[in-house]
């Protein structure tokens, strides 16, 4: 079962002290009930305070499911129970699939 979900609008509030940049993406995904969530990069950027870095738009490796090192962006979706399963740089979209 797949689906498409709209992201929250950008600038919906200041980032709270002690929160990581990608915590809002983690929280957004935690509230999804679909097995798959497909978002445009613009929709993801709308959830992340300050948007996405330029590398997210041009390097598929940015979307890798890596929990180690400094990959806080990947930990956000992994800790929400999702993995990236399809990244289309040309179309500017990513599919997160529930990792059950």
C-alpha positions in Angstrom: 0.0 0.0 0.0 1.6 3.2 -1.1 0.5 6.8 -0.7 1.4 10.4 -1.1 1.5 12.8 1.9 1.9 16.5 1.9 4.6 18.0 4.2 4.0 20.7 6.7 4.7 24.2 5.5 8.1 25.6 5.9 8.7 28.1 8.6 6.1 26.8 10.9 8.1 27.6 14.0 11.6 28.1 15.3 13.7 25.1 16.1 13.6 24.4 19.8 16.9 24.4 21.8 18.3 21.0 22.0 16.5 19.7 18.9 18.4 18.3 16.0 17.9 19.8 12.5 16.2 16.6 11.3 14.0 15.9 14.4 11.0 17.4 12.7 11.4 15.0 9.7 11.6 12.1 12.2 8.5 13.3 14.0 6.6 13.8 10.7 7.4 10.3 9.5 6.5 8.8 12.9 3.0 10.2 12.5 2.5 8.6 9.1 0.4 5.4 8.9 1.2 4.4 5.4 3.6 1.6 4.5 5.2 3.9 1.9 5.4 7.7 1.9 6.6 9.4 -1.3 7.6 13.1 -1.0 9.2 15.6 -3.3 12.5 17.0 -2.1 10.6 20.3 -1.7 8.2 18.7 0.6 11.0 17.2 2.7 12.7 20.6 2.7 9.5 22.1 4.0 9.6 19.9 7.1 13.3 20.4 7.8 14.1 23.8 9.4 16.5 25.6 7.0 15.7 23.1 4.2 17.9 20.5 2.7 21.6 20.9 1.9 22.6 21.1 -1.8 24.1 17.6 -1.7 20.6 16.1 -1.1 19.6 17.3 -4.5 22.5 15.9 -6.4 24.0 12.9 -4.5 22.0 9.8 -4.1 24.4 8.7 -1.3 22.9 11.5 0.9 19.7 9.5 1.1 21.5 6.2 2.1 20.2 4.4 5.2 23.3 4.9 7.3 23.0 5.2 11.0 26.7 5.6 11.8 28.8 8.7 11.8 27.4 12.2 11.3 24.4 11.1 9.2 21.8 12.7 11.5 19.5 13.1 8.5 19.5 9.3 7.9 19.0 8.6 11.6 15.8 10.7 11.5 14.0 8.4 9.1 15.5 5.2 10.5 14.4 6.2 14.0 11.0 6.9 12.7 10.8 3.3 11.4 11.3 4.1 7.7 14.1 3.4 5.2 14.6 5.1 1.9 13.7 2.7 -0.9 13.6 4.9 -4.0 15.4 8.1 -4.6 14.9 9.8 -8.0 17.2 12.7 -8.3 15.9 13.7 -11.7 12.3 13.9 -10.5 13.3 15.2 -7.1 11.5 12.7 -5.0 12.1 10.1 -2.4 10.1 7.1 -1.1 10.3 6.1 2.5 9.1 2.5 3.2 8.2 1.3 6.7 10.9 -1.0 7.9 8.8 -3.6 9.8 
